[in-house]
Amino acid sequence: MPYRYAHYFVGFVLLVIMTGFWMSYFAVAGSVPLAFHVHAISSMTWLALLIAQHLTIHRRANGLHRQMGRASFALFPFLILGFMMIINVTAERYSAAENEFIMLLGPSFWVGMAIAIAAYLTLFYLALKHRRNIKLHAGYMLATPLILFESPFSRVMDAYLPWMNFIGSEGPRNVLDTIVISDGMVTLFALGLYAMNRKHGAPWLVAAGFTSFQAVAMWFAPDLPAIGRAFGAYAAVPAPAMLALGVAAGAAAAWLGWEAGKAPAKPAAQPA
């Protein structure tokens, strides 16, 4: 089975999440909006599912692996819902011109979350499409934590590892420094995995494409007024409509990926 030690990697991402969001979420969980609970629970449950899936297939518990795989069809739209709810919270704050920080970086966060959602939809679709190729299937599923890594690690960097921020921007843009550096680290990691096994390395190349695009897009978003106007227009759309769209997109990725991965129908036997 491929990626024998991948559960340690996913566990490390969980540890980074706990560390990065300890002060802003876990320590004050009773006073944060519902959106943050949905996002945290869905994201961490997704990582726990990946660990369980990895362990079951390596221990030859194929039946349990398949059952948990079916559970991902319900969990994945919930995961996308969590992302959409966070976007909507940011949109509300941006629409209300809550503070200078959100007015400068709100559009960047919107773009970054939108790219993360697109990455998740793509990777999960491809994982299901290639489920009969165990190396590609495992690779696409295990690439999803890479998309999640930037947000918590950028906070770890800011709080505990400030020496890693070699860009050193002033003011709110300092946050973008840590995001770009985190995305850069993930991109290099993914490209390294691709270089180690190019035959089955497509999942890591796809992930690297999304993380590098996210870094560039988020960095330049504050300098592009059109993105701010687009985010303002997004904020005017009723929140339930966007949440429903997110859930529908997650369900569609699951269904389309499953259909695309079905074995081709065998031709009917021709009479002699």
C-alpha positions in Angstrom: 0.0 0.0 0.0 1.3 3.5 -0.8 2.2 6.3 1.7 2.7 3.9 4.6 3.4 6.7 7.1 0.8 9.2 5.8 -1.2 9.1 9.0 1.6 10.8 10.9 1.6 13.6 8.3 -2.2 14.1 8.7 -1.8 13.9 12.5 0.8 16.6 12.2 -1.6 18.8 10.4 -4.1 18.3 13.2 -1.5 19.3 15.7 -0.8 22.5 13.7 -4.5 23.3 13.7 -4.7 22.9 17.5 -1.7 25.1 18.0 -2.5 27.7 15.4 -6.1 28.2 16.5 -5.7 27.6 20.2 -6.0 31.2 21.3 -8.4 32.4 18.6 -10.8 29.4 18.7 -10.2 26.6 21.2 -9.6 28.7 24.2 -12.6 30.9 23.5 -14.9 28.4 21.8 -17.9 29.4 23.8 -18.0 32.9 22.4 -17.3 32.5 18.7 -19.9 32.4 15.9 -21.5 29.2 14.8 -19.6 29.3 11.5 -16.3 28.7 13.3 -17.7 25.6 15.0 -18.9 24.2 11.7 -15.7 24.9 10.0 -13.5 23.5 12.8 -15.6 20.3 13.4 -15.9 19.5 9.7 -12.2 20.1 8.9 -10.9 18.1 11.9 -13.4 15.3 11.2 -12.2 15.2 7.6 -8.6 14.8 8.8 -9.6 12.1 11.3 -11.4 10.3 8.5 -8.3 10.4 6.4 -6.3 8.9 9.3 -8.9 6.2 9.8 -9.1 5.4 6.1 -5.4 5.1 5.9 -5.1 2.8 8.8 -7.9 0.5 7.8 -6.6 0.0 4.3 -3.1 -0.8 5.6 -4.5 -3.3 8.0 -6.6 -4.9 5.3 -9.9 -3.9 6.8 -11.3 -3.3 3.3 -14.9 -3.5 4.3 -14.6 -0.9 7.0 -12.5 1.3 4.6 -15.4 1.2 2.1 -18.0 2.0 4.7 -16.0 5.1 5.9 -15.5 6.0 2.2 -19.3 6.1 1.9 -19.5 8.4 5.0 -17.3 10.9 3.1 -20.2 11.5 0.8 -22.1 13.1 3.7 -19.0 14.7 5.3 -17.7 16.4 2.2 -20.6 18.7 1.6 -20.5 19.6 5.3 -16.8 20.4 4.9 -17.6 22.8 2.0 -20.5 24.3 4.0 -18.0 25.2 6.8 -15.8 27.0 4.3 -18.8 28.9 2.9 -19.9 29.9 6.4 -16.5 31.4 7.1 -16.6 33.4 3.9 -20.0 34.7 4.8 -18.8 35.9 8.2 -16.0 37.7 6.5 -18.4 39.2 4.0 -20.6 40.5 6.8 -17.7 42.2 8.4 -16.5 43.7 5.1 -19.9 44.9 4.2 -20.2 46.6 7.6 -16.7 48.2 7.2 -15.9 46.7 10.6 -12.2 47.9 10.8 -9.2 48.7 8.6 -7.9 45.2 8.8 -10.9 43.6 7.3 -11.3 46.3 4.7 -7.7 45.7 3.5 -7.5 41.9 3.8 -11.2 40.8 3.5 -11.0 40.4 -0.3 -7.7 38.4 0.1 -9.4 36.1 2.6 -12.4 35.7 0.2 -10.1 34.8 -2.8 -8.1 32.4 -0.6 -11.1 30.6 0.7 -12.6 30.4 -2.8 -9.4 28.8 -4.1 -9.3 26.4 -1.2 -12.9 25.3 -2.0 -12.0 24.8 -5.6 -9.0 22.7 -4.6 -11.1 20.5 -2.3 -13.8 20.0 -5.0 -11.1 19.1 -7.6 -9.1 16.8 -5.4 -12.1 14.9 -4.0 -13.6 14.5 -7.5 -10.3 13.1 -8.8 -9.9 10.8 -5.8 -13.3 9.2 -6.5 -12.7 9.2 -10.3 -9.4 7.3 -9.8 -10.5 5.1 -6.9 -9.6 2.0 -8.9 -6.0 3.1 -9.0 -5.0 2.9 -5.4 -1.9 5.2 -5.7 -3.7 8.0 -7.4 -6.8 7.6 -5.1 -4.7 7.7 -2.0 -2.6 10.6 -3.3 -5.6 12.8 -4.1 -7.2 12.1 -0.7 -4.0 12.8 1.1 -3.4 16.0 -0.8 -6.4 17.6 0.8 -4.7 18.4 4.1 -2.2 20.4 2.1 -4.9 22.9 1.3 -5.8 23.2 4.9 -2.3 23.7 6.2 -1.7 27.3 5.3 -4.3 28.9 7.6 -3.2 27.4 10.9 0.5 27.4 10.2 0.5 31.0 9.2 -0.9 31.7 12.7 1.8 29.4 14.3 4.4 31.4 12.4 3.1 34.7 13.5 2.7 33.7 17.2 5.7 31.4 17.8 8.0 31.5 14.8 8.2 35.1 13.7 11.8 34.6 12.5 10.4 32.6 9.6 8.7 35.8 8.2 11.6 36.9 6.0 9.3 39.3 4.0 8.6 41.7 6.9 5.7 43.8 5.6 4.3 46.6 7.7 0.8 46.7 9.2 -1.9 44.3 8.3 0.0 43.0 5.2 2.2 41.2 7.7 -0.6 38.6 7.8 -0.2 38.0 4.0 3.5 37.5 4.5 2.9 34.4 6.7 0.2 33.1 4.4 2.4 33.4 1.3 5.3 31.7 3.1 3.1 28.9 4.4 1.7 28.3 0.9 5.2 28.4 -0.5 6.3 25.7 2.0 3.3 23.5 1.0 4.0 24.0 -2.7 7.6 22.9 -2.3 6.6 19.9 -0.2 4.1 18.9 -2.8 6.5 19.3 -5.7 9.0 17.2 -3.8 6.5 14.4 -3.5 5.7 14.7 -7.2 9.4 14.5 -8.1 9.8 11.3 -6.0 7.1 9.5 -8.1 6.2 11.3 -11.3 4.2 8.3 -12.6 1.7 8.6 -9.8 2.5 12.1 -8.7 -0.4 14.0 -10.4 -2.2 14.6 -7.1 0.8 16.5 -5.7 1.2 18.5 -8.9 -2.5 19.5 -8.7 -2.2 20.5 -5.0 1.0 22.5 -5.7 -0.9 24.4 -8.5 -3.7 25.4 -6.1 -1.4 26.4 -3.2 0.9 28.5 -5.5 -2.1 30.2 -7.1 -3.6 30.9 -3.7 -0.4 32.6 -2.5 -0.1 34.8 -5.6 -3.9 35.7 -5.6 -4.0 36.5 -1.9 -0.9 38.6 -2.0 -2.1 40.8 -4.9 -5.8 41.0 -4.0 -5.5 44.1 -1.8 -4.0 46.0 -4.8 -6.8 45.1 -7.2 -9.9 47.3 -6.5 -12.0 45.1 -8.8 -11.6 42.2 -6.3 -12.9 44.4 -3.5 -15.9 45.4 -5.5 -16.6 41.8 -6.4 -16.4 40.9 -2.7 -18.8 43.7 -1.9 -21.2 42.3 -4.5 -20.9 38.8 -3.0 -21.7 40.2 0.4 -25.0 41.5 -1.0 -26.1 38.0 -2.0 -28.4 36.3 0.6 -26.2 34.1 2.8 -28.5 31.0 2.7 -28.2 31.0 -1.1 -24.5 30.8 -1.0 -24.5 28.2 1.7 -26.9 26.1 -0.4 -24.6 26.5 -3.4 -21.6 25.3 -1.4 -23.4 22.2 -0.2 -24.6 21.5 -3.7 -21.1 21.9 -5.1 -19.8 19.4 -2.5 -22.5 16.9 -3.3 -22.0 17.4 -7.1 -18.2 16.7 -6.8 -18.9 13.5 -4.9 -21.6 12.3 -7.4 -19.7 13.3 -10.5 -16.5 11.7 -9.2 -18.2 8.5 -8.3 -19.9 8.3 -11.7 -16.6 9.1 -13.5 -14.8 6.3 -11.6 -17.3 3.5 -12.5 -15.9 0.6 -14.4 -16.8 0.7 -18.1 -19.8 -1.5 -18.9 -18.9 -4.8 -20.5 -20.2 -5.2 -24.0 -23.1 -7.6 -24.4 -22.2 -11.0 -25.8 -23.0 -11.2 -29.5 -25.0 -14.3 -30.6 -23.1 -16.8 -32.6 
